[in-house]
Amino acid sequence: MATRLPAVDAVLIGFGWTGAIMAQELTEAGLNVLALERGEWRDTPTDFAPTFAQDELRYYWRHELFQRLNHDTLTIRNKASETALPMRRLGSFLLGSGVGGAGVHWNGQVWRFLPSDLKARSHNLERYGKKAVPDDMTIQDYGVSYEDLEPYYDKFEYLCGVSGKAGNLKGVIQAGGDPFEGPRAREYPNPPLDMPYAPTLFGQAAAGLGRHPFPHPAANMSRPYTNPLGVQLGACTYCGFCEKYACGNYSKASAQTTILPVLMRKKNFTLKTNSEVVKINLSADGKTATGVTYIDDKGQEFEQPAELVVLSAYILHNVRLLLLSGIGKPYDPATGEGVVGRNYAYQITSSVNVFFDDKILNPFVGAGALGTIVNDFNGDNFDHSGLGFIGGGYVGLLQTGARPIETHNTPDGVPKWGAAWKAALARDYLKTTTISTHGAVMSHRGNYLDLDPTYKDALGRPLLRMTFDFTDNEHKMSDYLTDRAAEIGRAMGGREIKVNYRKGSWDVVPYQTTHNTGGAIMGDDPRTSFTNRYLQSWDVPNLFVLGATAFPQNAGYNPTGTVAALAYHAADAIKTRYLKAPHQSLVQA
Amino acid sequence: MARRPITFMLAALSAAAVVTYPASPGAQQAPAADPPVETQQVAYGRALAVIGDCEGCHDRPGGPPLAGGLPLNTPFGVIYSANITPDRETGIGTWTADDFWNALHRGVRANGSKLYPAFPYPYFTHVTREESDALYAYFRTVAPVSYRPPANKLPFPFNIRFLVTFWNMLNFKEDTAPTTGPTRGEHIVRGLGHCGACHTPKTLLGGDKTGHELEGGKLDNWFAPALTGDVRAGLGAWPAAAIAEYLKTGRNAHANASGPMGDVVAHSTSQMSGADVAAIATYLKSQTARLEPTPPATLDPKVMASGQAIYVDQCAACHAVDGKAAPTYFPPLPGAAVTQSRDPTTVIRFILSGTQTVATDARPTPLSMPSFAWKLDDAQVAAVATYVRNSWGNSAPAVSPGDVARLRRKVAAKPVQKPSARI
C-alpha cells in the first residue's frame, strides 16, 4: 500500500539536464518543486574528484556511471519479424543514471539545429518534391521554428559557458565561424578552446578543398567562467576524459557545474534520490495527471500528488513510463496509428583514420568537444538532387583524448593481435588521428518503441522494446559523408588512410552515439504527435514531456543544445501562460 | 495553482532519499511559517547574533537552530555547546536579561557557576548592555527545543568548573565600561566577532598570548593565519576591499574560505551588512606587520624535486604549474598566508583531507579540493607541502613526514570522498 504524501506544485521525474533546467525555472516562478531521481546523488568532490576521475577501466569499461542493467534494461531487435532480446551490456549508446543523468558523462558538444532541420518534412518536399520523402519515411516538422528557439539556445549556451566562434551574427557571416548556422543574437560566451595539431591539419586540408572549417562549440571551458546564475566553472586542462567520464575539474558543463549550486540552496526545491517513479497517476477521466507513484531504495511505495507533472528522464525511460502509465495511444507499425513509441530515431556514424610518419600529434591531449568541423554536408547545406537521400551530418576531427585501453587504431593489413599488432600500435599511436562523421537518421514507419511482451525488470514491469535499423537513406547518406571525410583525410598528407564505412544493420555492440530520439514527439497534430510545440501532452494538459523524446526525427548534430532549448521554451510557456490557466492546453488542436 | 508548502516531514518518511547539498547550511530546515513582525530590538539582536556567529557553535549538524550539542575539541577535552533556545528545562528559558548579561560579560551562568572559556566571554565582555539585551530579546523569539547536549568529556582536573576562577585571574579581564568604539571594526573584531578566538596564539592554558593579538593561532588541528599587516603570513598584501570581498563572498583574488573559516563566512560574515564587513576590513588593515620574517628555509634539493614532480602531476590541474591558479575559482599559492604560515598544519590538512570553498549567495559554487590521504604517503605530502611553501617567491620552514603522520592520525578518520570503485 502506497503512503500518500502531501501534494507539491510540480513533480519532476528524472533529474538530469532537463530536470535541472525545469526545476530552476519553476522554482524561480515560486512553485514548490520536488524532483524524483531513481539513481544516486552525485557531485564533483565526492564522486568524480580529479584524484580518480580519469580511470578508464573503472568508468568506461566497467560502466560505473551508466545505468545498471541488472536492474532495468531494454530489449532490442532490428525488425519486427525478429524476437527482441534483453541487453546485458550496452555499447552503441550509454545510458546515464543518477543526478545529472547522461549529462555527467557527455562530451559537451553544444549545437543548434539548422532552421531547415526543424521543418524537415515541409522543407524537403518544397525543395525536392514529393519523391524525396518516401511513404514509409514518417518525418515531420517540429512545430517550432529556429527563430522561436534562438533565445533559448542562447540561454543554454550562456548557462554552459560554451567556447566557440559565431559564424552568423544576426545574419552577418563571421570569418572563422560556421557560415551555415542559423543567425545568432550574440557571440559565444567564451572563445574557442586552444586547437591541437591534428584538428589544425584537418582545418587546413578542408579549407584547401573549399570547405568551411571552424572550431567545434564546446561546453568545455576555454577559461574560468561564471555563468548568469553566478555558478563558477574552471578552465579545461585538456586531460582527455570527457566522453564516458565525469569532469573532476569543474570544466565541463553539467547540471552539477551550472545549476545545482543555486538550485539546491532553494527552500522551495527538494530532491529525492533512489526514488524510482513507477507510474504517472491519472484522474478517472484520464485527462489530468494527479501525481506519481514511486518506490524508494527500501522498496517502500509512495504516492506523490502534484498539480503539474514533468517527465524529464532519458527518452527511452520517458516513452516506457508513458506506456506503463497508459497515457496516449501506443504506436502500431502495422496501421501507422498511435503516437507513443512512434518515430524512434538515432544517428549514423563512420570514421576515417589518418596515419602519419612524420608528425607527432599527441592525441592524448583532448577535450570532449575539442576539434575542427565542417558543416558543408550537414542537413540541407548542399544540393541533394540526384543523391537518393535526404539529410546529412558533420565531418570533423575531434580530439577527445586517445585513452590507452580504448584507442588502438592500426592500418589495413595489420593483424588484430600479436607481435605485429603491438609493433604497429607502438609505431602509430602518437602519429594517428581520426576524422569522424556524424549523420542524421530520419524516422521510418518500422522503427519504433513499445513494451516487450516477455522480459521484465527487477520490479516486474515489462522492459522497453526497441525495433530499429538503418535504412537505405541513412546508408547512402553516411557513405556520401564518409567519402567526403576520406577526401579531407587524403588531403591531410599522411602516409595512408583507413576508411571505416558503417555497413549493414545497426549493431548495439560498438559505441556510436547516445543520441536516441523520438517516441513521444512534438508537432501540430494530435494524431501524429504526443505533445504540442510546448512539449505539453495533447491528452493530459498538466503533463509535460521533455528531452529528445520530442524530436520527430534526428538531425546531423548532437542533440543536447536542442533538448535544452526545447526545455527552456516549454518552461517559459509554463511560467508566462500555463500557470495563469492551469490544466488548459496551450495550443488548440 | 494551489501553493502548498512542502514540509520536510518527507525526509523522515522516505529514509535517506532527500538530498542536502554539502555546502548549503539549513537547506533541510522547514520553511518557517510567516514570522511575527519583529520589534526593532529583536531585529537588532538577530543581526548581532550573525556578527557573533552564535549558530557556528550552537547548531549541531542536522540539529535545530541554537539547540547546541556541537562538540568543540579544545586542547583540554571535548566541550559540547549549550542549548540557548528558550526551553525552560534544557535551554535558557528561565534566564533573565541580567543572567544573560552576566554570562556574556563575565562568563557566569544563571546558577552562579563558571562557564568554560570555550564560550568566548573574554571577547564578549566588550559587548554593551544594550547589545546584550537585544541578543537576549532575539533568543527569546527562537523556537524552544527540548534537548540536553551530551556531558562534556573533560579529564580531571579540567572537569572542575571552579578552577575557571583561577583561569580567569590569569586570562580574563572584564571590560568594566564597554562601548561601541573606538571604531565599529575594532568593536566587532575584538568583541562579538571574537576573531582572536582562532587567530590569536594561545598560552598553555588556552588563554590569548598577551601582546600577540591576531598573530595566528592553532586550534583543533587547524592553523588560523595571522590577520596582521605581514605580507607573507598575514593580510599585508590584501587591500581592504579584498578583505571585505572575502568576508562577504567567501573568496577573493588571494584566497578561498573553507574549513572553519568557511563556516564563519557561511553563518556570519556573508550575512553581515556591507558596512560591517568594510569596518572589519578597515580595522584589520590598521594592524601593523610585526611577525619575525621567516629566515630563508634550508631545503633538501631532493625533497624539492620530489615535491615539484608531485605538484605538477597532482596539483597543477587546478593550481597551475606556476601556482597562480584561477583566483576566486581556485586559490593562488604564491604569497598565500595559509601556504606560508610558520605552522604548516592547515596546508597539510588541505592536502590530506581536501577542502571545500564555502558557498554563499554571491558565490554559490562550493569548489572543492579532493583528499590525497589515500594517494600520497607522509613523505610525499611533506615534499609537496614543502615545495609549495618554498616556490614562486614563497618561503617557510620545511614540512617533515613526521608532521604529516601526526596530523594524519588525527584527521584521517573521515575522507572527503569515496575513492574505491563500486564493483
Interface residues (C-beta under 8 A of the other chain):
Chain A: T3 L5 P6 A7 V8 D9 G30 L31 N32 L34 W41 D43 T44 P45 T46 D47 A49 P50 T51 F52 D55 R58 R62 E64 V99 P224 L229 G230 V231 Q232 G234 A235 T237 C239 G248 N249 Y250 T257 L260 P261 V262 M264 R265 K267 N268 T270 L271 K272 T273 N274 S275 D296 D297 K298 Q300 F302 E307 L308 L579 P582
Chain B: M1 A2 R3 R4 P5 I6 T7 F8 M9 L10 L13 S14 A15 A16 A17 V18 V19 Y21 P22 S24 A27 Q29 P31 Q314 A317 C318 A326 T328 Y329 F330 G354 Q356 A359 D361 A362 R363 P364 T365 P366 L367 S368 M369 P370 S371 F372 K375 V416 Q417 K418 P419 A421 R422 I423
